[in-house]
Amino acid sequence: MPLPRPEIGHLLTVGRTRLRESTAIDHWRGAIAREDAEDLLALALGVEVEALDPEAPVPARAERRYRDYLERRAAGEPVALIRGAVCFAGLTLKVRPGVFVPRGSSELLAEAAIAALRRRPVKVAVDVACGAAPVACAVAAALPSAEVWGLDIDPAAVALSRANARRNHLTNARFRVSDLLAGLPPRLRGEVGAFTMHPPYVARREVRALPREIRGFEPRHTLTDGSADGLGLVRDLVGQAPGWLRRGGVVLFEVAPYLSRPVQSLLRGAELEVSVRSDPGGLTRVVGGRRR
């Protein structure tokens, strides 16, 4: 007589325990192990997390998939890469190894750009270092009349950005391989309403201290620009952006809270009017400068 299959509740307990023991994961919130275990078991079963019934048995094949996912996660691989996609601002975006995985925190950056552009009759947005294009796609989806550009130095990121725009039927989003603003069409000079950037702001010497799930699975160039303070690309964009901005246009950066004041100083030095946006926890995450 075959043994009874393990139930969902039991396997979730197994998963939580395994992930809590992992030193490759950044346990910055107590619920991370539980949430990841739920996500991975739901993925293995092909259901939504809300459909997990703790008393339901798990088929053998799904259990094997789940245990494989757990070991990959325990080794540091982000859940998003295991899933192959993320949900961002209501859009489903493909992710792949070698391209920075979008974070939910970047939705605040997209919201700031959308708010700035809504007031403009001509809407041009440029996302610099766009990666998988979460911000560019979110802006393009929210503002169908906008002309949205995504620029990245990495051809693999640009290819993924184009695929994500096609997947979400965003015909107003375009992407180019570009070293900062070098690939931006000259006709847009003086016409851009919003620049956005989630820069690689980790200081050069601090990369080695990052959790393995970050330093082991994100390309180094998406984590640091090689500068001593992590603000090399921020300085470059602050220097170049004003010449492309229309009056009232903004340049917006997503940064760690400890970098808020240094970025504000850079923007003031460029004679831009500074503003900040905080996340739900009250931490400053988006710093912006407006051309008067």
Secondary structure, DSSP 8 states (H G I E B T S, - for coil): ------BHHHHHHHHHHHHHT-SSS---STTHHHHHHHHHHHHHHTS-GGG--TTSB--HHHHHHHHHHHHHHHTT--HHHHHTEEEETTEEEE--TTS----GGGHHHHHHHHHHHHT-SS-EEEEES-TT-HHHHHHHHH-TTSEEEEEES-HHHHHHHHHHHHHTT-TTEEEEE-STTTTS-GGGTTTEEEEEE---BS-GGGGGGS-HHHHTTS-GGGTB-S-SSS-HHHHHHHHHGGGTEEEEEEEEEE--GGGHHHHHHHHHHTT-EEEEEE-TTS-EEEEEEE--
